[in-house]
Every structure is written in structure tokens, then in C-alpha cells.
Amino acid sequence: MKKSFISGVGHHLPDRVVTNQELEKLLEIDDASIVKLSGIHTRRWAEKGDTVSGMAVEASRMALGRAGLTPADIGMIVFSSMGSDHQFPGGGGDLQRKLDMPGIPALDIRNACNGFVYGLSIADQYIRTGMYKHILLVGSEIQSTSLDLTPNGKNVSILFGDGAGAAVISQCSDNSRGILNTQMYSDGQHYRKLIMEAPSPNDHPRISDEMVASDRIYPYMDGRAVFKHAVTRFPEVILEAVENEDMDISDLDLIIPHQANLRISEMVAKKLKIDRKMVYSNIQHYGNTTSASIPIAMSEAVEKGMLNEGDLVCAAAFGAGFAWSSALIRW
């Protein structure tokens, strides 16, 4: 059985910085309240001309460069996004076209905040079986254009940002490093607690004046339910990852969680009884970038010298579905 490792990571963010002060005027919520609720001070929002596929291209080029590879070396694309540039097809094919990578498979997944870790597990399996030597895994998201920018939507709209992150998953000949394990779970009974209902194929017609005038076109979140489940599932799935390798939480050098809410990350550190510095956080600057958040954080951690070859890192996510996941990696 082959082994896989992350040979390169990259990220790209829109230029537009949206401060809490800018949102105060739209959402009727003050800066102090936003920081208290989420820990977020700024986020990046796409401007006209920024696209899901365009950001994915830039993040992919950085990841490929760090891996010392070219697009021609890639055997498969796994693309995670809540929404590509068009209703269909998915963004994987568009990324493939823009990077000039004809012929290889492009798999699109829609696992929201869990998209990167779910995608990592998929890529890991293909590498382990020997089917491919290098897989490009990308999470790219534009959520800002789906938000209700009125006081009615403030609890959700303060949270989200846009961006892209990418990783190259490669076959590894060095047994001292690589993806050690992945865990994936979902509990559909909570499906409607974090959801955007419309437009939907079940609507007749699919788009109507009545639907556009309703709040069904905006994301809905039961914040208390999400927080309660997240602070339970995050520690569980992180502990499972290390225990599956007969390790202890103290063996970890870094935890990179999905950047959902700073309060959630702080509570996870408290429950695991570890220093908060062990839990990487950049949500203060970028907001919740959904499936892009973990690869953006990985890329930044590498740039800052916080993630180095040989380090033991656990990536973990929780989000819509409800779904949660983790991956233990020897960098």
C-alpha cells in the first residue's frame, strides 16, 4: 500500500478588506459585539471580477510551486466549493481548463466546511491504492454574495469571508511522514439547522418573485445548536485521530481547525486542556471561508514557520450537515 503526504500548499484571498465598522452601518451591530460573538475583526470579500475558479487558480499555482510540480504532473483534481462560477458544471472542470490540464478526472464535492478534510480523505485513498501519484485538492468559496446584509441577517453575515486554499497530495516514499488517518462523520437529523433553502429544484418555478422576496434565499443558522455540537465534535474527532495512532494529544505540534468561530476554537483548546497557541487561528482576519479555511491556514502556517517537516498536525472541521471530520498528518 502506498502512502500519501501533502507536498505543497497555497492560498489566495480577495483584496477587499471588510471591517466590522463597515458592517455596523448595514447590520446595526457594533464592532465590540461582533468581536465578542465571533472573534472576527475583518474579513475578505470578493469584488466584481473575483471568481471562485480564479481564486482557485492562484491558490493552485502557489501549491504546485511549493511542491515543485507543474499542472502536467497532476493526475486528478478534487474541487470543494459550495458554489462554483455557474449552477453547473462544477468548478473542477473550470479550474482544469484554466490550468490547461486536459484529460484528467475532476471531482466536485459539496461538503461545506468539511470539504477540505473530506477531499483529503478521498485523495489519500486514491494515492494509497497507487492510482495516482499527485492529486490537486482545492477549496474555493465566495459566500459574501449570498448574505443578507440587513439587520435580519446579522448573526450569519458577520461570519463569512471569501478565499481559496489548495494542497497537492503526493505519493510518499518516506514512511516517517504522510497522512496517518482520516475520520469522517455526519448526522443528518440536524440538516436544517445550518441551511440555505433556495433556489431549489423543488421550487416550481425554481426562481420566482415570491422566493426572491423571502428569507429562504439567505443562509440560516441555529447558532446555539451549531456551537453546542461543534464544541463537542471537534475534541472528539481530534482525540480519535491521535488515539488511532496510539498517540496522546500532547504529541501534537499544531491543530488546524476549520475557522468557524474563535469562541469555538478557544473552547476546543479548553476541553482538550492544551495551550490556545496550539490551535491555529486566522478567523480574526479572514472570517469563515468554509472549505477554504483549513488550506488557507495550512499555507499561512507554513509561511510563518509554524508548520515544518516532521511536525504532527491535526486538521479538523465541523459544519453544515451536520458533518465533522479530522485528519492526522505527519508533515
N, C-alpha and C positions, 0 to 999 in steps of 0.2 A: 504494500500500500504506500503510495506517495504521500508527501506531506506538503502543506501549503504555508506560505508566510506572506506578510504584507511587505512588498518590495519598494513601494513608493506611495506617498500620499500628497494631495494637493487641495487647494480650495480657492474659491473666488466669491467676492461679495460686491453687491452694487455700491456705487459711490455715494448715493444719497444717505445721509445720516439723519434719522428722525429722533428728535429728543422728546423727553417727557413733556417739556414745556410746550412743544408744538402740539402734542396730543391734548394738553389741558384745555385748549380752546375748543377742540372738536368734541371731546368726550365728557367734559365737565368733571374731571377728576384731577386732583393736584399731583404734582411730582412726588411729594412725600408719600402719598397713598400708593402710587404705582410702585415705588421702591419697596414699601412695606409689604405689598401683596406679592410682588414677583422678583424683586431684586434688580429689575431692569432699569437702566438709565437711558440707553439709546438702543436703536435697532436699525438695520439697513433695509430700505425698501427700494424695490425696482422702480426705475423711471422708464418713460417711453423709450423703446429701443433695447432695453434689457429683456432677455428671454430666458426661459428655462433651459433650452438647448444651448444658447450662447454661453450662459454661466457654466454649464456642464463641460463645454469645450475647453474653457480656460482652466477649470479645475483639473480636467483630464490631462491637459498638456503639462501642467505642473507635476502631477503624479507620475506621468510617463517619464518626464525628465529626471525626476529624483530616482526612479527605478532604473535609469539608464537604458530605456527601451524606446521604441518608436511604435506608432499605431500598427505597423505591419507585423509586429511581434504578438499582437493580441489575438487570442483565439475565440473570445466570446465577450459580449457586453451584458452586464446586468444593470438595469437602469431603474432606480426607485424615484418616484415622484407622485404626489397627489394629483397633479395635472400637468400634462406636457403642453407643448405650444398649441396643440389642437385637441379637439374632442377625441379624435382617433386619426392616425395610429398613435401608439405610444412614443415617448421621447427617445427610446433606444435607437430606433431606426434613423431618426433625425440626427442624433449625435454621430452615428455611424457614417452618415452621408457627409457631415461637416468635417469629420476627421479622415475621410477617404479610406474607409475600412471595409470594402465590399466583400460580400460572401459569407461573413461570419455571422453566427446567430446573435440576435439582440433580444434579450428577455426583459420585459417590463413587469415590475411588481408595484402594487399599491398598498403597502403596509404602513403608511403614515409614519409615525415617529419610530417604528420598529423597522422601517425599510432597509436601513443600512445593515443592521445586525442580521436580519432575515436574509438579506442579499449576501452577506459574508458567509453565512452557513451554506447557502446554495453554491457559491463559488468554491468554498472549501471542499464540498463533496465532488465537484467536477475535477478539481485538481487532484484530490486523493485517488480517484479512480484512474487517473492518467489520461483522461480525455483531452484536457487542455493543459498547456504549460503556463499561460498567462491569461488572466481574466481582468477586465476593467470593470470595476464596481463604482457606480456613481449615484449620489443622492443630490437632486437639484430641485429647488422649490421656490415658487412665488406665491405666497399666501396673502400678501398685503392687499391685493386687488379683490380679495373675496370678503374683506372685513366690513362690518357695519360701523362706519365712522360717525356714529351719533351716540349720545349718552346711553341708548338702549343696548349698545354692543360693547360697552367699555370693558367688561370683565374678560372678554376674549380678545378684543382689539389691541389692548395694551401689550399682549404677549408675543405676537408673531412678527418674525422678520423673514427676509429672503436671503438666499445664498445657495452655494453649491459646494460639495466636497467630493473627492474621488480617491480611490485606492486601487492599486494594482496588486492582485493576488497571484502569486507565482509559485511554481513548483520549487521545493526546497530540498537540497541535498544535505543540509546541516541539521542534524537531529537535535541540536541544542537550542533551536529557535522554531517558531512557527505558531499556527493556530492550534491550541491544545484541545479545545472543545467549544461547542456552542449549545445553547439551550433556547428553545422557542415554545411559547405558550400563548393561549388565547382563551377568553371566556366571553362568549357571545351574548350571555344574558345581560351584559352591561352595554351592549351595542349602541343603544340610543342615548347614552349619557355623554357621548362626545361624537357629534354628527353634523353634517351639512346635508339636508334632505333634498334640496332641489338645485338645479333642474334634475329630473329623474325620468328614466324611460317609462316609469309607471304613470307619469302625468299625461293626461290627454286633453289638450295638446301638451307636448313636452314643455313648451315655453308659452306663457300667457301673461297678459297684463296683471291678472289677479295674483299669479305666482310671484311676479317681479315686485309687486307691492307688498308682499308678505315678508315675514322674517325667515321663511324657510330657505331662502337663498343665501343666508349667512350661517357661519359655523355656530353651533350651540354646544355649550359645555356645562355640565353639572360640576362646578368647581370643587365642591366638598367631596363628592364621590371620587373624582379623579385624584385629589390629594390623598384621601384615605387609602385608596388602593395602591397608589404609586409608592407611598412610604412603606407599604408592606411588601409589595412585589419586588421592588428594587433590591432591598437587602437579601431577600430570599434567593433571588436568581444569581446574585453576586456570590453569596455563600455556597450555593450549589456548584458554581463554576470552579471555585478553589477546592472544595471538598472532593469533587470528582477526580482531582489530580492528587489527592492525599496531601493537600496543602492547607495552610491557615491564612486567614485574612491578613496577618502580619507579613506574609511573604510577598504581598502585592507592593509594587512601587508606585502605581498610579491607577485610579479608577476614572474612566471617562464615561460619564452617564450622558444620555440624551438630555439636552439642555431645555427642560420643560419649565422649571421654576426654581429659582435659587433657594427658596424655602424648602423645596423637596430635597434638593441636593444636601442642604445642611442637616435635614432630618435623617437622611440616609447615613451620613457620617456619624451622627449621634447614635443611631441604632447599631451601627457596626462598631462603635467605640473606637473610632480612628480619628486622626487629626484631619480637620477640614481641608488642609492643604493637599491631602492625598486625593481629594475629589476635584478633578479639573472643572473649572467654571469659566465660561466666557459669555454666558447669557446676559451679563450686565451690559455688554457692548452690542450684542447682535440679536437679542431676543431668542424666541423659539423658532428655529429654522427647520423643524420637522425632521425628515430623513437626512437632511444635510448636516445636522448639528454634530453628530459624532465624528464624521470625517473632517469637518472644519476644525473641530477641537483637536483631533489627532495631528492634523497638519500644523496647527499652531504650536502644539506641544513639542513637535519635532524642531520647529524653528527656534523655540525658546530654550532648547536643550533639556526639556523636562522629560523627554521620551527618547531613550537611547538603546542601541543594540544590547540585547541581553536583559532588558527590563521586563518585568512581569506586569502586564496591564490587563485590566478587565473593562470591557465596554459593555454597557447595559442600557436598556431602553424600556420605556413604558408609554403606552398611548392608546389611541382610538382602537376600538375592537371589543372590549379591552384586550390588548395584547402586550406581552412583555418578553424580554429576551436578554441573553448575555453571551459574551464570547471571551474566553480566556486566551491571551496571546503572549507568547514569549517573543518580544520584539527583536 
